[in-house]
Amino acid sequence: QVQLVESGGGLVQPGGSLRLSCAASGSLTSFDPMGWYRQAPGKQRELVAVVTRGSTTYADSVKGRFTISRDNAKNTVYLQMNSLKPEDTAVYYCNAYRDVHYWGQGTQVTVSS
C-alpha cells in the first residue's frame, strides 16, 4: 500500500516562506514523476510543480518563488515556497505516479497578515 504523507503547512505572513515535505512509503525511485498540486476554496485542483528524473516544471504563478526537489535517499519530496502571497492560500497535495496516481491527504497553507 502506497502512502504519501505531507507536512510543513501552516499560517505565514505575506512575503514569508514555508517548506512542505512529502514522505513516501517505499522507494521514491519507483515513482516518476512526482509533484505538488493545490486546491483553493471554490477552485479546481491545479498543478504547482512537478519533478521527474530529468527536469522540473512549474506553474507560471509560482515560477521564481517555489522550488521542488526530491531526496531519493530519504524517500521525500520537498516544495520550498518563498515570497508567499495571499493567493497561494490552498490545501497542498503531494502526487506520485507509478502505473496510477497516488495522493497524500493534503496540508493547509494560509498566507495572511
C-alpha positions as CSV (number, residue, x, y, z in Angstrom):
1,Q,0.0,0.0,0.0
2,V,1.5,3.3,-1.1
3,Q,1.3,6.2,1.4
4,L,2.2,9.8,0.9
5,V,2.3,12.0,4.0
6,E,2.6,15.7,3.7
7,S,3.8,18.1,6.4
8,G,5.0,21.6,6.8
9,G,1.9,23.6,6.1
10,G,0.7,26.4,8.4
11,L,0.0,30.1,8.7
12,V,2.5,32.6,7.3
13,Q,2.5,36.3,6.6
14,P,2.8,37.6,3.0
15,G,6.4,37.5,1.9
16,G,7.2,34.7,4.2
17,S,8.5,31.2,3.5
18,L,7.4,27.6,4.1
19,R,8.8,24.2,3.2
20,L,6.5,21.4,2.5
21,S,7.6,17.8,2.8
22,C,6.1,14.6,1.3
23,A,7.3,11.3,2.7
24,A,6.6,8.3,0.7
25,S,6.3,4.7,1.8
26,G,8.8,2.7,-0.2
27,S,11.5,3.9,-2.6
28,L,11.0,7.2,-4.4
29,T,12.9,5.9,-7.4
30,S,9.9,3.8,-8.4
31,F,7.7,6.9,-8.7
32,D,8.1,9.3,-11.7
33,P,7.0,12.0,-11.9
34,M,6.2,13.4,-8.5
35,G,4.6,16.7,-7.9
36,W,2.7,19.2,-5.8
37,Y,-0.8,20.3,-6.5
38,R,-3.0,22.8,-4.7
39,Q,-6.7,23.5,-4.3
40,A,-8.1,26.8,-3.1
41,P,-11.7,27.0,-1.8
42,G,-14.2,27.0,-4.7
43,K,-11.5,26.3,-7.2
44,Q,-10.2,23.3,-9.1
45,R,-7.1,21.5,-8.1
46,E,-4.1,22.8,-10.0
47,L,-0.6,21.8,-10.7
48,V,2.1,23.7,-8.8
49,A,5.3,21.9,-9.6
50,V,6.5,18.6,-11.0
51,V,9.9,16.8,-10.8
52,T,11.0,14.0,-13.0
53,R,14.3,12.3,-13.1
54,G,15.5,14.8,-15.6
55,S,13.6,18.1,-15.1
56,T,11.3,20.3,-13.2
57,T,8.1,22.2,-14.3
58,Y,6.4,25.0,-12.5
59,A,3.1,26.8,-12.9
60,D,3.6,30.3,-14.1
61,S,2.1,31.7,-10.9
62,V,4.9,30.2,-8.8
63,K,8.0,30.4,-11.1
64,G,10.9,32.1,-9.4
65,R,9.3,31.7,-5.9
66,F,8.8,27.9,-5.4
67,T,11.4,25.1,-5.8
68,I,10.6,21.4,-6.0
69,S,13.2,18.8,-5.1
70,R,13.4,15.1,-4.3
71,D,15.7,13.2,-2.0
72,N,15.6,9.6,-3.1
73,A,17.7,8.5,-0.1
74,K,15.0,9.9,2.3
75,N,12.1,9.0,0.1
76,T,10.9,12.6,0.4
77,V,9.9,15.3,-2.0
78,Y,10.0,18.9,-0.9
79,L,8.4,22.2,-2.0
80,Q,10.3,25.3,-0.9
81,M,7.9,28.2,-1.1
82,N,9.3,31.8,-0.8
83,S,7.8,35.2,-1.2
84,L,4.4,33.8,-0.4
85,K,1.3,35.7,-1.4
86,P,-2.3,35.5,-0.2
87,E,-3.3,33.9,-3.4
88,D,-1.1,30.9,-2.6
89,T,-3.5,30.0,0.2
90,A,-4.8,26.5,-0.5
91,V,-4.6,22.9,0.5
92,Y,-1.4,21.5,-1.0
93,Y,-1.3,17.8,-2.1
94,C,1.6,15.6,-2.9
95,N,1.2,13.4,-6.0
96,A,3.3,10.4,-7.2
97,Y,2.8,8.3,-10.3
98,R,3.6,4.6,-10.7
99,D,1.1,3.0,-13.0
100,V,-1.6,5.1,-11.2
101,H,-1.6,8.4,-9.4
102,Y,-1.2,8.4,-5.7
103,W,-2.2,11.3,-3.5
104,G,-1.4,12.5,0.0
105,Q,-4.1,13.8,2.5
106,G,-3.1,17.4,1.9
107,T,-1.6,20.1,4.1
108,Q,-3.2,23.6,4.6
109,V,-1.2,26.7,3.7
110,T,-2.6,30.0,4.7
111,V,-0.9,33.3,3.7
112,S,-2.4,36.2,5.6
113,S,-1.4,39.2,7.7
